[in-house]
Amino acid sequence: MLIFNIYYQRYKEIAENLRLKATQIRFENDPEFRLSLSIGVAVCGPDENIPLEELIDTADKQASLAKSRGKNSVYSIFCGK
């Protein structure tokens, strides 16, 4: 997940809201089917000079970690100094 121009504290709230909304989706042809969503977040400060590819890779690794530890969760890491 990439989110720009938000306060540091809000990223977790946004990711959790997205995850919860996904679990509420119902499918007409299969009402018993439930979605789960594992989200990886790489957080960096505005003064960090981290290449976009590195941020995407880091967020992807956090998503993999969320999946391997039970799915349907948000994992994040702060990148930088």
SETOR-387341 format. One record per atom (N, C-alpha, C): residue in three letters; x, y, z. Coordinates in steps of 0.2 Angstrom, whole numbers, padded with zeros to 4 digits, always signed. Last residue first. Example, Ala and Ser with C-alpha at 12.3 -4.5 7.8 and 13.67 -1.06 7.14 Angstrom:
2
SER+0064-0011+0035 SER+0068-0005+0036 SER+0064+0000+0039 ALA+0066-0028+0039 ALA+0062-0022+0039 ALA+0066-0016+0039 
***
This chain:
81
LYS+0080+0032+0044 LYS+0085+0032+0050 LYS+0081+0032+0056 GLY+0070+0020+0035 GLY+0074+0026+0036 GLY+0078+0026+0042 CYS+0053+0014+0037 CYS+0059+0014+0033 CYS+0063+0021+0035 PHE+0044+0005+0048 PHE+0046+0012+0046 PHE+0053+0011+0043 ILE+0031-0006+0043 ILE+0038-0005+0045 ILE+0040+0002+0043 SER+0017-0017+0045 SER+0020-0011+0043 SER+0027-0010+0046 TYR+0002-0026+0042 TYR+0009-0026+0044 TYR+0013-0020+0041 VAL-0014-0031+0045 VAL-0010-0026+0042 VAL-0003-0026+0046 SER-0023-0046+0040 SER-0020-0041+0044 SER-0016-0036+0041 ASN-0027-0058+0033 ASN-0032-0053+0036 ASN-0029-0049+0041 LYS-0014-0071+0040 LYS-0019-0067+0035 LYS-0023-0062+0038 GLY-0005-0077+0047 GLY-0012-0078+0049 GLY-0017-0075+0044 ARG+0008-0075+0044 ARG+0006-0075+0051 ARG-0001-0075+0052 SER+0009-0074+0030 SER+0012-0080+0033 SER+0010-0080+0041 LYS+0003-0061+0028 LYS+0000-0068+0025 LYS+0002-0074+0029 ALA+0012-0053+0033 ALA+0005-0053+0036 ALA+0002-0059+0034 LEU+0023-0055+0025 LEU+0023-0057+0032 LEU+0016-0057+0035 SER+0018-0050+0013 SER+0020-0057+0014 SER+0020-0060+0021 ALA+0017-0037+0017 ALA+0011-0040+0015 ALA+0012-0048+0016 GLN+0031-0034+0019 GLN+0027-0034+0025 GLN+0020-0037+0023 LYS+0035-0035+0006 LYS+0038-0040+0011 LYS+0034-0040+0017 ASP+0029-0024+0000 ASP+0027-0031-0002 ASP+0029-0036+0003 ALA+0035-0014+0006 ALA+0028-0015+0008 ALA+0026-0022+0006 THR+0048-0016+0000 THR+0047-0016+0008 THR+0040-0017+0009 ASP+0045-0013-0013 ASP+0048-0020-0011 ASP+0047-0021-0004 ILE+0041+0000-0012 ILE+0036-0005-0015 ILE+0039-0012-0012 LEU+0053+0006-0008 LEU+0047+0006-0004 LEU+0042+0001-0006 GLU+0061+0003-0019 GLU+0063+0000-0012 GLU+0057+0000-0008 GLU+0055+0011-0029 GLU+0055+0003-0030 GLU+0057+0000-0023 LEU+0057+0024-0024 LEU+0050+0021-0024 LEU+0051+0013-0025 PRO+0071+0027-0013 PRO+0068+0025-0020 PRO+0062+0022-0020 ILE+0071+0038-0001 ILE+0071+0031-0002 ILE+0068+0030-0009 ASN+0075+0050+0008 ASN+0076+0049+0001 ASN+0077+0042-0001 GLU+0065+0058+0021 GLU+0069+0052+0018 GLU+0069+0052+0011 ASP+0057+0068+0024 ASP+0064+0070+0023 ASP+0068+0064+0021 PRO+0045+0062+0028 PRO+0045+0067+0022 PRO+0052+0068+0020 GLY+0047+0045+0032 GLY+0046+0052+0034 GLY+0047+0056+0027 CYS+0038+0030+0028 CYS+0044+0034+0028 CYS+0043+0041+0029 VAL+0032+0014+0028 VAL+0031+0021+0031 VAL+0038+0024+0031 ALA+0024+0002+0020 ALA+0031+0004+0021 ALA+0030+0012+0023 VAL+0013-0011+0023 VAL+0014-0004+0023 VAL+0021-0002+0024 GLY+0003-0024+0017 GLY+0009-0022+0019 GLY+0010-0015+0018 ILE-0012-0033+0021 ILE-0009-0027+0018 ILE-0002-0026+0021 SER-0023-0045+0017 SER-0017-0044+0020 SER-0014-0038+0017 LEU-0040-0048+0018 LEU-0035-0044+0015 LEU-0029-0043+0019 SER-0053-0059+0013 SER-0048-0057+0018 SER-0043-0053+0014 LEU-0070-0062+0009 LEU-0063-0060+0007 LEU-0059-0059+0014 ARG-0080-0077+0009 ARG-0078-0071+0013 ARG-0071-0069+0010 PHE-0095-0085+0004 PHE-0088-0083+0002 PHE-0086-0077+0006 GLU-0108-0086+0005 GLU-0104-0089+0011 GLU-0097-0087+0010 PRO-0114-0082-0006 PRO-0115-0078+0000 PRO-0110-0080+0005 ASP-0112-0082-0022 ASP-0109-0086-0016 ASP-0109-0082-0010 ASN-0118-0073-0030 ASN-0118-0080-0032 ASN-0115-0085-0027 GLU-0115-0061-0023 GLU-0122-0063-0024 GLU-0122-0071-0026 PHE-0104-0058-0010 PHE-0105-0060-0017 PHE-0112-0064-0018 ARG-0099-0045+0000 ARG-0103-0051-0001 ARG-0104-0052-0008 ILE-0088-0037+0010 ILE-0090-0038+0003 ILE-0093-0045+0003 GLN-0082-0036+0022 GLN-0089-0035+0022 GLN-0092-0036+0015 THR-0068-0036+0021 THR-0071-0042+0024 THR-0079-0041+0024 ALA-0066-0024+0015 ALA-0065-0029+0011 ALA-0068-0035+0014 LYS-0067-0016+0027 LYS-0072-0015+0021 LYS-0071-0021+0017 LEU-0055-0020+0034 LEU-0062-0021+0036 LEU-0067-0021+0031 ARG-0045-0015+0025 ARG-0046-0022+0027 ARG-0053-0024+0029 LEU-0048-0001+0026 LEU-0048-0004+0020 LEU-0049-0012+0021 ASN-0046+0001+0040 ASN-0052+0003+0037 ASN-0053-0001+0030 GLU-0032-0002+0040 GLU-0037-0006+0044 GLU-0044-0005+0041 ALA-0027+0009+0032 ALA-0026+0002+0030 ALA-0031-0003+0034 ILE-0030+0020+0040 ILE-0033+0019+0033 ILE-0032+0012+0031 GLU-0024+0017+0052 GLU-0031+0018+0052 GLU-0034+0017+0045 LYS-0011+0018+0048 LYS-0013+0012+0051 LYS-0021+0012+0050 TYR-0009+0031+0044 TYR-0008+0026+0039 TYR-0011+0019+0041 ARG-0010+0041+0054 ARG-0016+0039+0050 ARG-0015+0033+0045 GLN+0002+0045+0059 GLN-0002+0041+0063 GLN-0008+0038+0059 TYR+0008+0053+0049 TYR+0011+0046+0051 TYR+0006+0042+0054 TYR-0003+0061+0038 TYR+0001+0061+0044 TYR+0003+0054+0046 ILE+0000+0060+0021 ILE-0004+0060+0026 ILE+0000+0060+0033 ASN+0006+0060+0008 ASN+0004+0066+0011 ASN-0001+0065+0016 PHE+0002+0044+0001 PHE+0006+0050+0001 PHE+0002+0055+0005 ILE+0003+0027+0002 ILE-0001+0032+0004 ILE+0004+0038+0004 LEU+0003+0011-0004 LEU+0007+0017-0005 LEU+0002+0023-0003 MET+0004-0006+0000 MET+0000+0000+0000 MET+0004+0006+0000 
***
